[in-house]
Amino acid sequence: MRSVRPALLTLAVALGGIACGPLEAPEPDKNTPQSPDDHIALRLAFEKVADAAKSGDSAAVVRALEPFLATRDELVTLFGPEVGARAWKGYSDSIAATLRAEAGDVIVRQVKDGQTEVAVEQVGPAFPARTTPGDQRLLDAMRSKRPMYSVRLRRPGEQLGLRFNGFVYIDGKWRALLKAYDHLDPPPDAEPPPAPAPATDAGAPAGDAGN
């Protein structure tokens, strides 16, 4: 027995060392955002849209989408006064109006077709495979740089589905720019700015310069 006890003591010490050693950090909870601007918070918020669509109520879907619509002040913050004001006109007159009129029925139809999973992906130069030209135009135009994401409704296990563009976190809220990139530039038929007057010698009429 004398030779057994030291062995048992050694084993107990070894096991105690294992039990008291440093523990690995637990896996982060994929359903608990670390902060309000965490993309998990965006996914959870958009899941309310999918939940509304499961009931077949297109009006409820539109109500769930309303909190994602940007304001004029937010577009001005993102793109500056001139570009933001121009984007706001197209955003409010076309994008938001179309969303309110059509998105409810479209999303209900897609969800009934099995696209019930909400997937969120960051876009930008670091993610070229998932970044569309429209995404990049929005990022390039932003005066106030910040991460931007796309949201997709898709069937579980699939990659493609119904995609929504341009989600950014601004002033404590998640907003969707959607296709605002179509309204960043002046329309092609816009009046060009007036040409500057020709340079003249000081005190001389424009037609007499250089005589």
C-alpha positions as CSV (number, residue, x, y, z in Angstrom):
1,M,0.0,0.0,0.0
2,R,2.9,2.4,0.6
3,S,3.7,2.3,-3.1
4,V,0.0,2.9,-4.2
5,R,-0.7,6.0,-2.1
6,P,2.0,8.2,-3.7
7,A,0.7,7.2,-7.1
8,L,-2.9,8.1,-6.1
9,L,-1.7,11.4,-4.7
10,T,0.2,12.2,-7.9
11,L,-2.9,11.4,-10.0
12,A,-5.1,13.6,-7.7
13,V,-2.8,16.5,-8.1
14,A,-2.7,16.1,-11.8
15,L,-6.4,16.0,-12.1
16,G,-6.7,19.0,-9.8
17,G,-4.4,20.9,-12.1
18,I,-6.6,20.1,-15.1
19,A,-9.7,21.1,-13.3
20,C,-8.3,24.4,-12.1
21,G,-6.6,25.4,-15.3
22,P,-7.7,28.3,-17.5
23,L,-11.0,27.6,-19.4
24,E,-11.4,28.4,-23.1
25,A,-13.6,31.4,-23.9
26,P,-17.1,30.2,-24.7
27,E,-18.4,30.6,-28.3
28,P,-20.1,33.9,-28.8
29,D,-23.9,33.6,-28.9
30,K,-25.1,34.0,-32.4
31,N,-28.4,35.4,-31.2
32,T,-27.0,37.9,-28.7
33,P,-25.7,41.2,-30.2
34,Q,-22.6,42.6,-28.4
35,S,-23.8,46.2,-29.1
36,P,-26.7,47.9,-30.9
37,D,-24.6,48.3,-34.1
38,D,-23.7,44.6,-34.1
39,H,-24.9,42.9,-37.4
40,I,-26.6,40.3,-35.2
41,A,-29.0,43.1,-34.0
42,L,-29.8,43.9,-37.6
43,R,-30.6,40.2,-38.3
44,L,-32.9,40.0,-35.3
45,A,-34.6,43.2,-36.3
46,F,-35.2,42.0,-39.9
47,E,-36.5,38.6,-38.7
48,K,-39.5,40.6,-37.5
49,V,-40.2,41.3,-41.2
50,A,-40.0,37.6,-42.0
51,D,-42.2,36.7,-39.1
52,A,-44.9,39.2,-40.3
53,A,-44.7,37.7,-43.8
54,K,-45.3,34.2,-42.4
55,S,-48.8,35.3,-41.4
56,G,-49.5,36.4,-45.0
57,D,-50.3,39.9,-43.9
58,S,-48.6,42.2,-46.4
59,A,-49.6,45.4,-44.5
60,A,-47.9,44.0,-41.4
61,V,-44.8,43.4,-43.5
62,V,-44.7,47.0,-44.6
63,R,-45.2,48.2,-41.0
64,A,-42.2,46.0,-40.0
65,L,-40.1,47.6,-42.8
66,E,-41.0,51.2,-42.0
67,P,-38.4,51.5,-39.2
68,F,-35.6,50.8,-41.7
69,L,-36.5,53.8,-44.0
70,A,-34.0,56.6,-43.8
71,T,-34.8,60.3,-43.2
72,R,-33.6,63.3,-45.1
73,D,-31.3,64.4,-42.3
74,E,-29.7,60.9,-42.2
75,L,-29.0,61.0,-45.9
76,V,-27.5,64.4,-45.6
77,T,-25.3,63.2,-42.8
78,L,-24.2,60.2,-44.9
79,F,-23.6,62.0,-48.2
80,G,-23.3,65.7,-47.5
81,P,-25.9,68.5,-48.1
82,E,-25.9,68.5,-51.9
83,V,-25.8,64.8,-52.7
84,G,-27.9,63.9,-49.6
85,A,-30.7,66.3,-50.6
86,R,-30.7,64.9,-54.2
87,A,-30.7,61.3,-53.0
88,W,-33.5,62.1,-50.6
89,K,-35.8,63.2,-53.4
90,G,-35.4,60.0,-55.3
91,Y,-35.4,57.9,-52.1
92,S,-38.7,59.4,-50.8
93,D,-40.5,59.8,-54.1
94,S,-39.5,56.5,-55.7
95,I,-37.8,54.0,-53.3
96,A,-39.9,54.4,-50.2
97,A,-43.1,54.8,-52.2
98,T,-42.4,51.6,-54.1
99,L,-41.5,49.7,-50.9
100,R,-44.8,50.7,-49.3
101,A,-46.8,49.8,-52.4
102,E,-45.2,46.5,-53.4
103,A,-42.7,45.1,-50.9
104,G,-45.4,43.5,-48.6
105,D,-46.8,41.3,-51.3
106,V,-43.3,40.4,-52.7
107,I,-41.9,39.4,-49.3
108,V,-45.0,37.4,-48.4
109,R,-44.7,35.5,-51.6
110,Q,-41.0,34.8,-51.1
111,V,-41.4,33.7,-47.5
112,K,-44.3,31.3,-48.5
113,D,-41.9,29.9,-51.1
114,G,-39.6,28.9,-48.3
115,Q,-37.2,31.9,-48.1
116,T,-37.6,32.2,-44.3
117,E,-34.0,32.5,-43.2
118,V,-32.5,36.0,-42.7
119,A,-28.8,36.3,-43.7
120,V,-26.7,39.4,-43.1
121,E,-23.4,40.1,-44.8
122,Q,-21.0,43.0,-44.7
123,V,-20.1,44.5,-48.1
124,G,-17.2,46.6,-49.3
125,P,-13.7,46.3,-50.8
126,A,-12.7,43.6,-48.3
127,F,-15.6,41.4,-49.5
128,P,-15.6,41.7,-53.4
129,A,-17.5,38.5,-54.0
130,R,-20.6,39.8,-52.1
131,T,-20.3,43.5,-53.1
132,T,-22.4,44.8,-56.0
133,P,-21.6,47.9,-58.1
134,G,-24.5,49.6,-56.4
135,D,-23.1,48.8,-52.9
136,Q,-19.7,50.3,-54.0
137,R,-21.3,53.4,-55.3
138,L,-23.0,54.0,-51.9
139,L,-19.8,53.4,-50.0
140,D,-17.8,55.7,-52.3
141,A,-20.3,58.5,-52.0
142,M,-20.5,58.3,-48.2
143,R,-18.9,61.3,-46.5
144,S,-19.5,59.7,-43.1
145,K,-17.8,56.3,-43.5
146,R,-19.3,53.3,-41.7
147,P,-19.8,49.6,-42.2
148,M,-22.5,48.6,-44.7
149,Y,-24.4,45.3,-44.9
150,S,-26.8,43.5,-47.2
151,V,-29.8,41.5,-45.9
152,R,-31.1,38.5,-47.7
153,L,-34.2,36.3,-47.3
154,R,-33.3,32.8,-48.5
155,R,-34.2,29.2,-48.0
156,P,-32.2,27.4,-45.2
157,G,-29.0,25.9,-46.6
158,E,-29.1,28.1,-49.8
159,Q,-27.0,31.2,-50.6
160,L,-29.2,33.1,-53.0
161,G,-32.5,34.8,-52.3
162,L,-34.3,38.1,-52.1
163,R,-31.6,40.7,-51.4
164,F,-31.9,44.2,-49.8
165,N,-29.1,46.7,-50.2
166,G,-27.3,49.3,-48.1
167,F,-28.0,48.8,-44.4
168,V,-26.1,51.1,-42.1
169,Y,-26.2,52.0,-38.5
170,I,-26.7,55.7,-38.0
171,D,-27.9,57.8,-35.0
172,G,-28.8,54.7,-33.0
173,K,-30.9,53.1,-35.7
174,W,-30.5,50.6,-38.6
175,R,-31.5,52.2,-41.9
176,A,-31.8,50.7,-45.4
177,L,-30.5,52.8,-48.3
178,L,-31.8,50.2,-50.7
179,K,-31.3,51.5,-54.3
180,A,-30.4,55.1,-53.3
181,Y,-27.3,54.7,-55.5
182,D,-29.6,55.4,-58.5
183,H,-30.2,59.0,-57.1
184,L,-26.7,60.1,-56.1
185,D,-25.8,61.8,-59.4
186,P,-27.7,64.6,-61.1
187,P,-30.2,63.3,-63.7
188,P,-28.8,63.3,-67.2
189,D,-31.3,66.1,-68.4
190,A,-30.3,68.4,-65.5
191,E,-29.5,72.0,-66.5
192,P,-25.7,72.4,-66.5
193,P,-24.4,75.1,-64.2
194,P,-23.9,78.5,-65.9
195,A,-20.4,79.0,-67.5
196,P,-18.2,81.5,-65.6
197,A,-17.9,84.9,-67.1
198,P,-14.7,85.4,-69.1
199,A,-11.8,87.0,-67.3
200,T,-11.3,90.7,-68.0
201,D,-8.8,93.3,-67.1
202,A,-9.7,95.2,-63.9
203,G,-12.0,98.1,-64.7
204,A,-12.4,97.2,-68.4
205,P,-15.7,96.1,-70.0
206,A,-15.8,92.4,-70.9
207,G,-15.7,93.2,-74.7
208,D,-12.7,95.5,-74.4
209,A,-10.4,93.2,-72.5
210,G,-6.9,93.1,-74.1
211,N,-7.5,96.0,-76.5
